[in-house]
Amino acid sequence: MVSVVRRWQLLWHFPYYHGKGRMDNPPTVAGINDPIDPMLGPHSSLMQWPFKLIYWYESGETELFNLESDPSEQVNLVEPDAARGAELLYSLSSMLEESNARLPTRDGESVRPVVSQW
């Protein structure tokens, strides 16, 4: 019997702020520092089991979690596992580019994930 393991990926992309209830009339321009009821800032996330990478556009911070051993996302592995973080961030950036995803803007310019941070 042959066992097959598939490496599937799941992408979340939120190029705008998530407010407390104003999403019935979302802003027409996605931006950083938009003061429309901010709660959760612009970010993108890529899960490739068991890892989940989150990129925060405002700060440029990247988080990496092993959901199998840390389902509550308490231990950021981005420094101890920098190679995996870089690989997933590159995949995330490529997927956003290939799908022509709407990106948040700062001063009129699109903000892209910074892959070369490692």
PyMOL commands that set and color helices and strands:
alter all, ss='L'
color gray80, all
select helices_A, chain A and resi 22-24+82-98+115-117
alter helices_A, ss='H'
color red, helices_A
select strands_A, chain A and resi 10-14+43-48+51-56+62-66+105-106+109-110
alter strands_A, ss='S'
color yellow, strands_A
deselect
rebuild
show_as cartoon
